[in-house]
Amino acid sequence: MIKYGVILIPFMIVFIQADIKNGEAVHQANCVTCHSTNMTGGLGKDFNLVSYTRRKKDIIQYAKDPYSLYKKFGYSANAMPTLPLTDQEFEDVGDYIDSLQPFKKWMKR
Ligand code: HEC
């Protein structure tokens, strides 16, 4: 069993990094006009702040369907459009955003 783990783990790492890389490309193509990752600001929050304060599954859910979640996230109105991406692209961009800040506020509480 240990032998299989040693073989599988490097593959898993390669796959996870591929998702993050692809997620970065999804961000560049679809989110960067409103969400920065270098704190320069925009219509939406910088993704470093999002990464600190939100769980990955909530980030993905928000990206998929902002209208259904804007009140829960504390906004009084929804200005973010619903984007026509595939489930895989939403998952990957979620992986990317989640990877920006490994220490989350909700974990520190
Ligand atoms: C046209 C501008 C625009 C684009 C493009 C955009 N967003 Fe947003 N986003 C916003 C705005 C504005 C908000 C604030 C809430 C709202 O209006 O729904 C927001 C909120 C969010 C939130 C919640 C942030 C929080 O923690 O409160 C997430 C997550 C998010 N966006 C992800 C994405 C992802 C991922 C993409 C690209 C796939 C994207 N957004 C593209 C404008 C945009």
Residues whose N, C-alpha, C, O or C-beta is under 5 A from the ligand:
A	BS01	HEC	N30 C31 C34 L43 G44 K45 V50 R54 I59 Y62 A63 P66 Y70 F73 Y75 A77 N78 A79 M80 P81 V93
